[in-house]
Amino acid sequence: MFLSDTVVVDIVPAIIPTSSEDLQGKLSCASAFASDVQIDIVDGVYAKPASWPFAENSLGELAGFQRPALNVELDLMIKNPLEHLDALMALKPTRVVVHIESIDDLDAIIAHSKTHDYILGIGVSLDTPIKYIETLDASDIGYFQIMGIATIGSQGQPFDERVLTKIREVQGCCAEHPVSIDGAVNKETLPRLYTAGASRFVVGSAIWNAENPAAAYEALKTITI
């Protein structure tokens, strides 16, 4: 007979904004129950479909964007993120994820993270060869974000079992770095992801498709392993 442990985990609501108004509404909602939120920025090139502001070609609107007092993480599913980082700083992120296959100059992005004082995360897809991670100088990287789905850019996709192996691979070469999971995180997959070694969980549809997002968030925070 095995004893079960109850564990409290870090849950981060994820928003893929369709418009400025949609983002404002979800941020306002999330601020009532969460301290951290992830905003997914999708350009329609590196990943599809495009989200706001790329969907409306309205990067210029970011300069006047007002948001609630939350810790904001940006997940940049965009080609050549360095070209857009300055504009995206208007969202005042505390964390920024860039996906390893989208990067041409990691050193420049690291320098940008230091100048603007945000924690840099590296996004890892399930098809990313582990050799790309092993060759990184991870001293200036805060954490890794591993995707729990096969195709990035939209919510509600099925869980991909390969993520469990990918967690162990990343920890095998970068054990000192926390692992965050984004995609197909829900009450069924959370205990398995935690047991595999993940410590932070980005949740989209399991929160926003619920009748009561706040209750769904609270229900996910405590798991049994």
N, C-alpha and C positions, 0 to 999 in steps of 0.2 A: 504494500500500500504506500502511495506517495503523498506527501504533504504538499499542499498548495500554498503559494505566497501571493499576497495582494500587494501590488506595486502601483504607485502613482507616477504617471509619465507626463512628459511635456507634449501638449497638443497645440498645434498651430493652425488655425483656420486659413484656408487658401482661397483666394479670390481671383477669378479670371474675369476682369471687368469688360463689359460690353460697351460701356460709355462712362463718361465722367460721373453722371448721376447714379449709375449702377454702382460704381466704386464708392461714392460718397455714402450711399444707402447701406451697403454691406459693411463698410468700415464703422459706421455709426452703430449698426446692429452688433458687430463683433466687440466693440468697445465696452458693451454692457456686461460681457462675460469673459473676455480674453484680454491678456496683456500683450500678446504678440499676434501678428497676422502676416501672412505671406501674400504679396501681390504678384501674380504671374503676368509677365510682359512678353507677349508673343508677337513676332514681326510678320508672320505669314510666309517667311522665306526659310529660316532655320527650322521652324515648326509651324504647323497650321492647326486651326485657322487663326488669323491675326486677332489680337485683343486690342482694346483701347490702351494707349492712344494710337497705335499703329493702324488699327482698322479704319480710323477716321483721318489718318495723316495729320494728327493734331498734337504732336510733341510740344508745340509752342504753348498749348494750354496748361502744361504742367507748371509753368512759372507762377501762376496764380492759384494753384490748387491748395485748398485748406483741408486738413484732415484732423480727426480726433487724436488725443494723446495716446498713441499706441507705439509699441516697438514694431517697426515695419521692416520686413525682409522682402527684397525684390528677387524674384527668380527670372533671370534674363534669358529667355528662350529666343535669342536673337543672334543674327549673324554679325560678327565683328562688334561685340558689345562696347568696346572702347570708344567707338564713334558716337555712342549715345549716352554714355555714363554721365557726362556733365549735365545734360538736360534732365536726366532721371534723378539727380541729386535734389531736385525740387521736392521730391517725395520724402526727403529726410530719412533715408534708410539707416538702420543700425546694422543690418546684414545685407549682403548682396551675393547671390549665387550666379556664377557664370559657368556655362557648360563647356567641358574641356574641348570638345570637337569644334566649338565656335571661336576658339581663341587663336589669334595670330601672335600676340605679344603678351604673354603672361606677366613678364617683368613690369611692363607698363601698367597693367591692371593692378598688380600688387602695389606699385607706387601710388596709383590713384586711391586705393583703399587706405593707405597711410595718410595721404593728404586730406582725405575727407572723413577719416576716422570711422570706417565701418569694418565689420568682420567679414572677411572674404571666405565664401564657400565655393567648392568646386563640384559642379553637377556631373554625375557619372551615369550614363545610360547602361542598360543591361548588355549592350553590344560593345561597350568600351573595353578594349583589351587591357588587362591589368598592367601590362608593360608601360602604358601611358601614365599610370599612377605611380608606378615604381620609380620612374625617371624624374618625377617632380622633386624639387627642393621644397618640402612641405613646411618649412619653418615659418613662412609668412602666410600660411593657409590656416584658417580657423577650424574648418570642418569639411566633411564631404557630404553631399546630398546624392543619394542613390535613388533612381527611379524604380518604383514598384510596378511599372507598366511597360509594355513594349513600345508604345508610340507616345511621345510627349505632346503637350499642347492642348489637351482637353480633359475634362473630368468625366468620371463614371465608367472608366475602362476596367476590364477584368484584371485581377491580380495575376502577376507573372511569377511563377515559382522560382525562376532564376535569380530573383532578388536575394533570396536566402543565401545562395552561394556567393553572390557578388558582395554581400556584407562581409562575409568571412574573408574573401580575397582582399578587400580594401583594408580590413583590420589586420590582415597578415603582414601588410607592408607599412601601414600607417596606424599602428595600434594606439598611438597617443592622441589621435584625432577623433572627436565624436562623429558619429554617423547619423544623419537625418534621412528619413524616408519620405518620399513624395509620390503619391499615386496608389490608389486601391488600398488605402489605409482605412480599416473599419474594425468593428468589434471582433470579427472572426480572424482577421489577419494580424491585428496588433500584438497579441501574445506571441505569435510565431516570429514576428519581426524583432520583438524585444529579446526573445530567447536567442535569436541568431546574433545579436550584438548591437542593434540600433538603440538609440537613446532619445531621439526626437522625432516627432511624427507630424507631418503636414497633411491636413485632411480637408478635402474639398466637398464632394457630393454627399458624404456621410453626415456632414453638418448642414449644408445649404439645401439639400433635398428633404431634410427632416421637417416635420410640422412645427417643431420647436427647436430652432438651432441651438439655443442656449442649453436646453436639456440634453440634446445630442452631444454637445461638447462636454458637458459634465459627465455623461455616461461613459465617454471614451477615456477620461482621465485616469480611471482606476481599472486595472486589469488583473486577472488571475492567471498565474503561470504554474 
